[in-house]
Every structure is written in structure tokens, then in C-alpha cells.
Amino acid sequence: MKLSAFGKKFAGESGIVELMDDLGTALNENPDMIFMGGGNPGRLMEVEAIFQQRLENIMADPAQRHSLFGIYQSPQGDKEFRDQIAAFLKKQFGWNLTGNNIAVSNGSQSAFFVLYNMFAGVMEDSSQRSIHLPLAPEYLGYADTGLCDNFFTATRPSIELLDEKLFKYHVDFSKLNLDENVGAMCVSRPTNPTGNVLTDDEIAHLDQMAKEKDIPFIIDGAYGLPFPSIIFTEAKPHWNDNTILALSLSKLGLPGARTGIIVANEDIIRAYTNANTIVSLACGTIGPALAKELFKTGEIQTLSQQYVTPFYRDGSQQTAQWFREQLGDLPFHIHKPEGAIFLWLWFEGLPITSQELYQRLKQRGVLIVPGHNFFVGMDDDWDHKHECIRVSYAQDSETVKRGVEIIADEVKRAYET
């Protein structure tokens, strides 16, 4: 089989492909596998009941049922849904938005594929531009979205050691250099994989740098503000005419609905919609249908604050404490859990790579994600990249505790060799 350059790149192996393959294989081969590697949200019965009731209401109404299953939506997304999102954001934060500032995507991953390749890659003048990630590590799902090589650049973070076996990455502005080859800058907030929440000052500084270079500032808010609000520290939502804010319904409990939301100026939304027409033809209907009433009433915010945020905040604190108890005096650090649904562990001087640790744990029935996958755009040989792992705590507490015990035992064995 002869493949094009596109075919070889996107049909080949990658970190995100390996992760999703392992999830699928483990489901089939080991029903007792402890899944602490993927991004599936936890199951919150109160939230699930809200979506169930909304779906039952739709199914009982023939007109709504037909709209849900029987017609194509616009490639920009359902107009009523977009108008409600814009009205909600304008009311909550005073942002100058209309439905024309909103686009819906079939999941955030497809949205980033289009957005990134709109601003980076080979340009009309044959030059090449990159997406710059000012705070590595970043989401491994970005890594292979570019249509050419050397698509990402990144800045190595500074590291602050904290009490209670914690540490925190910071944007190292002394090393952050946005040259003429950068087409856009992107951060996730909170950061996947570390749970780091960039401070309001860091966001403002990055925003100013992007404006000075006349490039978009992309914020991936899949776990963040204003929903699902999986943030455990003080932070303000950010948007302006130069910002592209990407949101998602997945971590509210709707990953299967594949609904992403893009908030941007009208020119960017128009360009994205044209591209989305070619890539996806139309947007899915289930996510907007289930969520539109939540935006209309403002319940989206109370749902996040009353159920989603406390669930993950409590889980992060408990899981971090279990790791402290199990790992004892080993040379480990936990990134300060400020949001998202993961803990990021750094095993300083680990005698094996995180990839080997991942393989050993898989054999013992626990799936995590090795850390080197997340240092997208960093080509330097930094030992730190191979000493970290990402661990999800979204499952029930008994399962997570058992997983922590197995991880800790395998790490102890590694240090003893």
C-alpha cells in the first residue's frame, strides 16, 4: 500500500494513537484493568440525571426528536445554541459577543486540527510557521495535528519546589522568544497533563506578547473556565478579540457527544466554519440539544460549581495524599493540583524511563501515561521528560486507591534495581 505524505503521517504511530489503542485493547483483554491513563471524566450521577431528563424531554417531543436525528446542522453549529452561549458569556463576564463569535465542533480535537493548521505550517510564501507552547509539558493530543514536520515549538518551564512533596511549573518569560516564525501561541488552562493553572498575570503577559506579535492567543479551556470549572485555585476567565477560547462539554460528562465550542472574533469563526464544512460537513446535534437549556437558564455554571468542581477537587487531594503515604521517602514530587482530572508525578532520578514504567504497570493491570509524550515541541534531551507520569483520579475512590498502591510498589522496585 502506497501512502501519501499525509497518509504516512496520520496513519502512523503516535502518543495519542498508542493511548487510545491501549484503552481499547485493555477493555477487550482485561476487564479488571485500572484505567488511570485516559481522559474519561468521572461518573457524577447528579449530572447524569440532568442530561437523562433533558434527553427524555427531547424524545417526547416529535419536533425536537426530528431536529436531533433527522436534519443536518450548520457547520458553524445550531444557531440557537450559539446565541445562548454568547448571551451567557456576555451576561457573566461582559464579553462583547454574539452568536457570530461562536462555532461548534465535533469535539475539541478536530477543532484544534483545523485551528492549528489555519495559523501554522507552510505559508503562501513557502515560509513555515509554528504553534508555540509557552509552558511545556502540554497535551499530547496536540503533537501530531500539524500537516508538516517541526510544527510545534515550546519553552522549557522553570520549576518551583514546594512543601508537602509538591512542585509547580511556571512560564519562564526570560527564555520565551516569539520570533517571526511563530503563527500562534497556545496554552491549556488548567494544563493537561499537570493540572497547572496559569495565573491571571501569566495569562495577561502572554496575551500582551501575542498582541505585540500580531498572532492569535489560543486558550484550551476543556477543563477550565467558565465550565466545567475543574479549577481549585483563584482564576478569571479570559477572552478578547485576539483570543481564541476553546471549550468542551466532555468533562461535564458528555465525552461521547463530541461537542467542542470555539469563541473568537468573527473573521476567525468565519474561516473556521469554511474549513469545518470541508472536514466535517456539519456539526453533531446531541451535545447542543442536551446543553442549550443549561446555557439559557445559567444552570451550566451552578452544575459545574456544585457537582463537578467539588468531585475533582476532593479526588485530587485524596489521591495526592495516598501517593504521599505509599511513596514515603522516595525522591518524588507531585505537581501542585490546581485543576483538571490528573496528577502529574515526577520521580527524580528514576532509574528506568517513564515508558518502561508504563509497560511494567500495564502488565500489572494499571494504565497510566508516560510523561515524555507531553513535551511537545521540545527537542532537547532533558532527563526530566522521562521521569514523569500522568495519572487520572476520575474513577471511583476504591479503584484509584488500588491503582496508587500498585504504582507505588512498581516505582519502589524500580529504585531498588
C-alpha positions in Angstrom: 0.0 0.0 0.0 1.5 3.3 -1.1 0.6 6.3 1.1 1.0 10.0 0.6 3.0 12.1 3.0 -0.3 12.9 4.7 -1.2 9.2 4.8 2.2 8.2 6.3 2.0 10.9 9.0 -1.6 10.3 10.1 -1.7 6.6 9.7 1.5 6.1 11.6 2.2 5.7 15.3 1.9 8.5 17.8 1.4 9.0 21.5 -2.3 9.7 21.3 -2.8 6.7 19.0 -0.9 4.5 21.4 -3.0 5.8 24.3 -6.4 5.2 22.6 -5.3 1.8 21.3 -4.3 0.7 24.8 -7.6 1.9 26.2 -9.5 -0.1 23.6 -7.3 -3.2 23.9 -7.4 -3.2 27.6 -11.2 -3.1 27.6 -11.3 -6.2 25.5 -8.5 -8.2 27.1 -8.6 -7.3 30.8 -11.9 -6.3 32.2 -10.2 -5.6 35.6 -7.7 -3.1 34.1 -7.4 0.0 36.3 -7.7 3.0 33.9 -5.6 5.8 35.2 -4.3 6.9 31.9 -7.2 8.2 29.7 -9.2 11.4 29.9 -12.6 9.9 30.6 -14.5 12.1 33.1 -15.8 10.6 36.3 -19.3 9.5 36.6 -21.4 12.0 38.5 -24.9 10.6 39.0 -26.5 14.0 39.7 -25.2 15.4 36.5 -26.1 12.3 34.5 -29.7 12.6 35.8 -29.9 16.1 34.4 -28.8 15.0 31.0 -31.1 12.0 31.1 -34.1 14.2 31.9 -33.3 16.6 29.1 -32.9 13.7 26.6 -36.3 12.2 27.7 -37.9 15.6 27.2 -36.5 15.8 23.7 -37.5 12.3 22.8 -41.1 13.0 23.9 -41.4 15.9 21.5 -41.6 14.9 17.8 -40.3 18.2 16.5 -37.3 18.1 18.8 -36.7 14.5 18.1 -36.7 15.1 14.4 -34.3 18.0 14.8 -32.0 15.8 16.9 -31.7 12.9 14.4 -33.3 13.9 11.1 -31.6 17.1 9.8 -28.1 18.4 9.2 -27.0 21.3 11.4 -24.9 24.2 10.1 -21.1 23.6 10.0 -21.0 26.6 12.4 -23.4 24.8 14.8 -27.0 25.2 15.9 -27.9 28.9 15.8 -30.0 28.9 19.0 -27.2 27.1 20.9 -24.6 29.6 19.7 -26.8 32.5 20.6 -27.4 31.1 24.1 -23.7 30.5 24.7 -22.9 34.1 23.6 -25.7 35.6 25.8 -24.5 33.5 28.8 -20.8 34.6 28.4 -21.8 38.3 27.8 -24.0 38.3 30.9 -21.4 36.6 33.1 -18.3 38.3 32.0 -19.3 41.4 29.9 -17.6 40.0 26.8 -18.9 41.7 23.6 -20.2 38.5 21.9 -23.0 37.4 19.6 -23.7 34.0 18.1 -21.4 35.0 15.2 -18.5 34.8 17.7 -19.3 31.1 18.4 -18.6 27.9 16.4 -19.4 24.4 17.4 -17.0 21.5 16.6 -17.3 17.7 16.6 -15.0 17.6 19.7 -12.1 19.8 20.6 -9.5 17.5 18.9 -11.0 18.2 15.4 -11.2 21.9 16.3 -7.5 22.1 17.1 -6.6 20.3 13.9 -8.4 23.0 11.9 -7.3 25.9 14.0 -3.6 25.0 14.2 -3.3 24.4 10.5 -5.0 27.7 9.8 -2.2 29.6 11.5 0.9 27.4 11.2 2.6 25.1 8.7 3.7 26.1 5.2 2.6 29.6 4.3 1.7 31.1 1.0 5.2 32.5 0.6 6.7 29.0 1.2 8.0 30.0 4.7 7.0 27.9 7.7 5.3 28.9 10.9 4.9 27.1 14.1 2.5 26.9 17.0 4.3 27.9 20.2 3.6 26.3 23.5 4.9 28.7 26.2 4.5 26.2 29.1 5.7 22.6 28.5 4.6 19.9 29.2 1.3 20.2 27.2 -1.4 18.0 25.9 -0.1 15.0 23.9 -3.1 15.2 21.6 -1.6 18.3 20.0 1.6 16.6 19.0 0.6 15.1 15.6 -2.1 17.5 14.4 0.3 19.5 12.2 0.4 18.8 8.4 4.2 19.2 8.3 7.2 18.5 10.5 8.6 20.9 13.1 5.1 22.2 13.6 5.4 23.0 17.3 8.0 24.9 19.4 7.9 25.1 23.1 9.6 26.8 26.0 11.1 24.8 28.9 9.4 25.8 32.2 11.0 26.9 35.4 10.4 24.6 38.4 9.4 25.8 41.9 9.8 23.2 44.6 7.1 23.5 47.3 6.3 21.9 50.7 4.4 18.6 51.0 6.3 16.9 48.1 4.7 19.4 45.7 6.2 21.4 42.8 4.9 23.8 40.2 5.9 24.8 36.6 6.0 28.4 35.7 6.3 30.1 32.3 9.9 31.2 32.0 9.5 34.5 30.4 13.2 35.1 30.4 13.5 32.3 27.8 10.2 32.8 25.9 11.0 34.1 22.5 8.3 34.6 19.9 10.1 35.1 16.6 8.7 35.8 13.2 8.2 32.1 12.6 5.5 31.7 15.2 2.0 31.7 13.8 0.0 31.4 17.1 0.5 30.7 20.8 -1.5 28.1 22.7 -1.9 27.1 26.4 -4.3 24.7 28.1 -5.7 26.1 31.3 -5.8 24.1 33.5 -2.9 22.3 31.8 -3.3 18.8 30.6 -1.3 16.8 31.9 -0.1 18.7 35.0 -3.2 20.4 36.4 -1.3 23.7 36.4 -3.4 26.8 36.2 -1.6 29.7 34.7 -2.1 32.8 36.9 -4.1 35.8 35.7 -0.8 37.7 35.5 0.8 35.0 33.3 -2.3 35.0 31.0 -2.2 38.8 30.7 1.5 38.7 29.9 1.1 36.1 27.3 -1.8 37.9 25.8 0.2 41.1 25.5 3.1 39.3 23.8 0.7 37.7 21.3 -0.8 41.1 20.5 2.6 42.7 20.0 3.5 39.9 17.5 0.0 40.1 15.9 -0.6 36.4 16.4 -3.7 34.7 18.0 -3.5 33.6 21.6 -5.3 30.2 21.9 -6.6 29.0 25.3 -7.7 25.4 25.6 -10.3 25.6 28.3 -11.5 22.0 28.0 -11.2 21.5 31.8 -11.4 25.2 32.8 -13.4 28.4 32.9 -16.2 29.1 32.8 -17.3 25.5 32.5 -16.7 22.7 33.5 -14.7 24.7 36.0 -12.4 22.0 37.2 -10.2 24.5 38.8 -9.2 24.6 42.5 -7.4 28.0 42.7 -8.3 31.6 42.0 -8.5 32.4 38.3 -10.5 34.6 36.0 -11.8 33.6 32.6 -10.0 35.4 29.7 -11.2 36.4 26.3 -10.7 39.3 23.9 -10.7 39.9 20.2 -7.2 38.4 19.8 -8.1 35.3 21.9 -9.4 32.0 20.7 -11.1 30.3 23.6 -11.8 26.6 23.1 -14.3 25.0 25.4 -15.9 21.5 25.6 -18.9 19.6 27.0 -16.8 16.4 27.5 -15.7 16.9 31.1 -19.2 17.9 32.2 -19.9 14.2 31.5 -20.6 14.2 27.7 -17.4 12.9 26.0 -19.5 10.7 23.7 -21.4 13.7 22.4 -18.2 15.1 20.9 -19.1 18.8 21.3 -16.4 21.5 21.3 -17.1 25.2 21.4 -14.9 27.9 19.9 -15.1 31.6 21.0 -13.3 34.0 18.7 -13.6 37.1 16.6 -16.0 36.9 13.6 -13.2 36.6 11.0 -11.7 33.6 12.7 -15.1 32.0 13.2 -15.9 32.5 9.5 -12.6 31.0 8.4 -13.0 28.1 10.8 -16.6 27.4 9.6 -15.5 27.3 6.0 -12.8 24.7 6.9 -15.1 22.7 9.1 -17.6 22.4 6.2 -14.9 20.6 4.2 -13.6 18.5 7.1 -16.9 17.6 8.8 -19.7 19.0 6.6 -22.0 19.6 9.6 -21.9 19.6 13.4 -23.4 17.0 15.6 -26.7 17.7 17.3 -26.8 15.7 20.5 -24.5 17.8 22.7 -26.1 21.2 21.8 -29.6 19.7 22.2 -28.7 18.4 25.7 -26.9 21.6 26.8 -28.8 24.5 25.3 -31.3 24.8 28.2 -28.3 24.8 30.7 -26.9 27.9 28.9 -30.3 29.6 28.6 -31.0 29.3 32.4 -27.4 29.7 33.6 -27.6 26.2 35.1 -24.4 25.3 33.3 -22.4 27.3 35.9 -24.2 26.0 39.0 -23.9 22.5 37.7 -20.2 22.9 37.4 -19.7 24.6 40.7 -22.0 22.4 42.8 -21.1 19.0 41.4 -18.2 18.9 39.0 -15.6 21.1 40.8 -16.0 19.5 44.3 -15.9 16.0 42.9 -12.5 16.5 41.3 -11.1 18.8 44.0 -11.7 16.1 46.6 -10.4 13.4 44.4 -7.1 15.3 43.7 -6.5 15.9 47.4 -7.2 12.4 48.4 -5.2 10.8 45.6 -2.2 13.1 46.3 -2.3 12.0 50.0 -2.4 8.3 49.1 0.7 8.8 46.9 2.5 10.5 49.8 1.6 7.7 52.1 2.6 4.9 49.6 5.8 6.5 48.2 7.2 7.6 51.6 10.7 8.9 51.4 11.3 8.1 47.7 12.5 11.2 45.6 9.2 12.1 44.1 7.2 15.3 43.6 3.6 15.9 42.7 2.7 18.9 40.6 0.5 21.2 42.7 -3.0 20.1 41.8 -4.8 23.2 40.7 -7.3 21.7 38.2 -8.1 19.1 35.6 -8.6 15.4 36.4 -4.9 14.2 36.6 -2.0 14.2 38.9 1.5 14.7 37.4 4.2 12.8 39.2 7.9 13.4 38.9 10.2 10.6 40.1 13.5 12.4 40.3 16.4 10.3 39.1 14.2 7.4 38.2 16.5 4.5 37.1 14.1 3.5 34.3 12.3 5.6 31.8 8.6 6.5 32.3 7.9 4.5 29.1 9.4 1.4 30.8 7.4 2.1 34.0 4.3 2.4 31.8 4.9 -1.0 30.3 5.6 -2.6 33.7 2.4 -1.2 35.1 0.3 -2.3 32.1 1.5 -5.8 32.8 0.2 -5.4 36.4 -3.2 -4.1 35.3 -2.8 -0.4 35.7 -2.8 2.1 32.8 -1.0 5.4 33.2 0.6 7.7 30.5 4.4 8.1 30.3 5.5 11.7 30.6 7.8 12.1 27.6 4.7 12.2 25.2 3.7 15.6 26.7 6.8 17.6 25.9 5.5 18.6 22.5 7.9 20.9 20.6 10.8 20.3 22.9 13.7 18.6 21.1 16.4 18.9 23.8 17.4 15.8 25.8 16.0 16.8 29.2 16.1 13.9 31.7 13.1 15.3 33.4 10.9 14.4 30.4 11.5 10.7 31.2 10.9 10.9 34.9 7.2 11.9 34.9 3.9 10.2 34.5 0.2 11.3 34.2 -2.3 9.6 36.4 -6.1 10.1 36.3 -8.1 10.0 39.5 -11.5 10.2 37.8 -12.6 6.6 38.7 -14.2 5.6 42.0 -12.0 6.1 45.0 -11.6 2.4 45.8 -10.2 1.7 42.3 -8.0 4.8 42.4 -6.5 3.7 45.8 -5.7 0.3 44.5 -4.1 1.8 41.4 -2.0 4.1 43.6 -0.8 1.1 45.6 0.3 -0.8 42.5 2.1 2.3 41.0 3.9 3.0 44.2 5.0 -0.6 44.5 6.4 -0.7 41.0 8.2 2.6 41.5 9.8 1.3 44.6 11.0 -1.8 42.7 12.5 0.5 40.0 14.5 2.5 42.5 15.7 -0.7 44.2 17.2 -2.1 40.9 
